[in-house]
């Protein structure tokens, strides 16, 4: 009898575990949304964010564990479950040693536009696969779609075998290339025709709530350090925000990518795909990934604690609520798993950090940095005759090893010169060699994150890291891109109508997101995946 009673609770517990296999998984990535910002405004959510939190398991300590926190690497991780370094995704763009040219992360010169202008873009040259690829390997009939304001966000989440990846072409339309399809679907043409983006010329971005709420949760509207891009008169980064008469039509089609309305457009495109392509209509699971890219532009301009940053999230909360209603009507939320996360976080304005915390913060003087580099190159010229074996790109320095061998140059001397000059510049903390990064102790969080971003052959030979709370962006706005926690810490919520709100505080990595989604879908990840499924903690 004792054995029966011991087994019975186990059977009861097992029977309480839900069958989570959905008809549709929706992955939503909000570009430049830090966990801190997402949480800070949570009392104000009444729409989609509120629903996702009330019916979601939230992993409150989720970090991107790679050193250069940017849109390309971040979305690569979300799609593939791999660290970007060994896969050769070295940024949004980087210097290609073989071609001796700059390479964009999703460029594909063989991919051509079809009907709507687009640069050559696809996943073709990426040495990885994604959740959608693993899904199609098991269920070839599954439908996999992705869309975003940015091409790299959509493509990295969609993968090699997506039915279609769509992105905004910064010229008035969402587009794709012939890598995905030979003909444009009628619904995409109809959707683009319905956008009427030029009508926004006379629109004003205004607050959604009373001014008192913004003063309570954000800060004063006119805060020095915020960008003011849209008006030609005196500096005044305040609501309402519209387009100056000097801004051309082509500029409006570009600038619309930095307004909350673009997030609504992207979600409405996702609604169109779900409806027209009949996602979630049978027992073969489908996947749609959505990148909300305008938040990045807004946060770069104003910072996460600005009234503009706050209002963008309030509006997005409303847009997401409508999107969830459409999913419920078309698929049924009971048949859907929603995953919410971000490609990276970001730093507050240094001016705001200074007045609120008093911490050491600031903006790196670009002129002083460039002068330090020129002095280093001059010293190298004096030592070896010429520095033509060095290519500077972004935060990195690439050495031409064949020239170094030919000229019998002592690399250690070169490294010392560059380090010596750059580390004198206020705000620059470290200049690291590739070997220092690759030989990092696992106990060193900063260097380990850099290691996950580094390729033994393709990466720069030297990499520059700024001080904590310091920016290269000058004189306005904010940015991201460091291995520090404020850039790495992002939301991660998995939601379903039957879930009750639950918070998991264990620290995990964003490389865990793709294998978790794969586990929910019942498919097998690529063997090279660095992450682990977290499905076991779901109800």
HUURCOR-V440776 format. One record per backbone hydrogen bond with DSSP energy under -1.0 kcal/mol. CO is the residue of the C=O (numbers start at 1). NH is the residue of the N-H. If there is no record, write none. Layout:
# HUURCOR-V440776
CO:NH + CO:NH
This chain:
# HUURCOR-V440776
1:5 + 2:6 + 3:7 + 4:8 + 7:11 + 8:12 + 9:13 + 10:14 + 11:15 + 12:16 + 23:286 + 24:337 + 25:288 + 26:339 + 27:290 + 28:341 + 29:292 + 30:33 + 34:38 + 35:39 + 36:40 + 37:41 + 39:42 + 41:44 + 42:45 + 47:51 + 48:52 + 49:53 + 50:54 + 51:55 + 53:56 + 55:496 + 56:502 + 57:494 + 58:504 + 61:508 + 62:490 + 63:510 + 68:70 + 70:74 + 71:75 + 72:76 + 73:77 + 74:78 + 75:79 + 76:80 + 77:81 + 79:131 + 81:530 + 81:531 + 84:89 + 85:88 + 88:90 + 92:105 + 94:103 + 96:100 + 101:96 + 103:94 + 104:107 + 106:122 + 108:111 + 112:178 + 120:108 + 123:126 + 126:128 + 130:134 + 131:135 + 132:136 + 133:137 + 134:138 + 135:139 + 139:142 + 143:287 + 144:163 + 144:164 + 145:289 + 146:166 + 147:291 + 150:154 + 151:155 + 152:156 + 153:157 + 154:158 + 155:159 + 164:146 + 166:148 + 167:175 + 173:169 + 175:167 + 177:180 + 177:181 + 185:189 + 186:190 + 187:191 + 188:192 + 189:193 + 190:194 + 192:195 + 196:199 + 197:200 + 198:201 + 200:203 + 205:241 + 210:213 + 211:215 + 212:216 + 213:217 + 214:218 + 221:223 + 223:226 + 225:477 + 230:244 + 236:238 + 241:205 + 244:247 + 248:252 + 249:253 + 250:254 + 251:255 + 252:256 + 254:257 + 255:258 + 256:259 + 259:262 + 260:263 + 260:264 + 261:265 + 262:266 + 263:267 + 264:268 + 265:269 + 266:270 + 267:271 + 268:272 + 269:273 + 270:274 + 271:275 + 272:276 + 273:277 + 274:279 + 278:281 + 286:25 + 287:145 + 288:27 + 289:147 + 290:29 + 291:293 + 292:31 + 293:296 + 294:298 + 295:299 + 296:300 + 297:301 + 298:302 + 299:303 + 300:478 + 301:227 + 303:306 + 306:310 + 307:311 + 308:312 + 309:313 + 310:314 + 311:315 + 312:316 + 313:317 + 314:318 + 315:319 + 316:320 + 317:48 + 317:321 + 318:322 + 319:323 + 320:324 + 321:325 + 322:326 + 323:327 + 324:328 + 325:329 + 326:330 + 327:331 + 327:332 + 332:335 + 333:336 + 335:23 + 335:24 + 337:26 + 338:495 + 339:28 + 340:493 + 341:30 + 349:353 + 350:354 + 351:355 + 352:356 + 353:357 + 353:358 + 362:471 + 365:369 + 366:370 + 367:371 + 368:372 + 369:373 + 370:374 + 371:375 + 372:376 + 373:377 + 374:378 + 375:379 + 376:380 + 377:381 + 378:382 + 379:383 + 380:384 + 381:385 + 387:390 + 389:400 + 391:398 + 393:396 + 395:464 + 396:393 + 397:461 + 397:462 + 398:391 + 399:401 + 400:404 + 401:405 + 402:406 + 403:407 + 404:409 + 410:414 + 411:415 + 412:416 + 413:417 + 414:418 + 415:419 + 416:420 + 417:421 + 418:422 + 419:423 + 422:425 + 425:428 + 427:467 + 430:465 + 432:463 + 433:437 + 434:438 + 435:439 + 437:440 + 441:444 + 444:448 + 445:449 + 446:450 + 447:451 + 448:452 + 449:67 + 450:453 + 451:454 + 452:85 + 455:459 + 461:434 + 462:397 + 463:432 + 465:429 + 465:430 + 467:470 + 469:362 + 471:364 + 479:347 + 484:487 + 484:488 + 485:489 + 486:346 + 487:345 + 488:64 + 489:35 + 492:59 + 493:340 + 494:57 + 495:338 + 496:499 + 502:58 + 504:60 + 508:63 + 509:512 + 510:513 + 512:516 + 513:517 + 514:518 + 515:519 + 516:520 + 517:521 + 518:523 + 526:529 + 534:537 + 535:538 + 539:18
